[in-house]
């Protein structure tokens, strides 16, 4: 868009204006200058037409990608996993973190219109994909929690998100004979959100950030049928072998007895984790699993 000294203002794939360092657009949190939807006019004239599921350009590469996934499944036994953006993450990208909260109260009809378009696009995409290949996993990128719980209330979730989620998930599951596992990816303190997504048929959740208060051992006790991925504290991985060993001893033996657990760093591995420490963690995981 323009340059400002050591920075540049760019527009990203979601239509947001971001302030970033010149020559370094990724790897840090940008400053969000502007979001694409501020009123109904923005939505109807600028954004909704870009989310048209009937646009053939959306599907130009679909056959090739689905065939590649089908071959990988048949020849190498790999899982076919499809990701979708969750409704909250989508609304937040369009309206902004604060704007979406105001919109639930000030522009509820607009939010429902946006979610209906989300549902239409997700249903169309999944139908086209599932006509070509059966899915094993459907992962929703949501990020609906922060370090003290959910960013919206359960009541708001049930009013503005749940009906649209239910239709997308139920239709996706009815399209194929083999079980479709549904997972949710949310950062932050997740336990408050778990019952809501279980009501939708969630099977799996990740990454259970320890810094936000998530303890996968305790969560595993409360929800014995939930497949848990994550819960390995990124901060501990940077603290040396003794700290890593103590952390793993708290988690792995108990979760191994429980089952339904995939050990994984509770977010991206930060650059203050040495390669030596990371390899120690990985090797200890393999040993403790036996």
ABEGO torsion letter per residue (X at the ends): XBBBEABBBBBBAAGBBBBBBBGBABGBBBBBABBABABAAAAAAAAAAAABAABAAAAAAAAAAAAAAAAAAAAAGBBBBBBBBBAAAAAAAAAEAAAAAAAAAABAAAAAAAAAAAAAAAAAAAAAAAAABBBABBBBBAGABBAAEBABBAAAAAAAAAAAAAAAAAAAAAABABBBBBBBBBBEBAAAAAAAAAAAGBABBOAGBAAAGBBAAAAAAABAABBBBEGBBAAAAAAEAAAAAAAAAAAAAAAAAAEGBBBBBAEBBBAABBAAAAAAAAAAAAAAAX
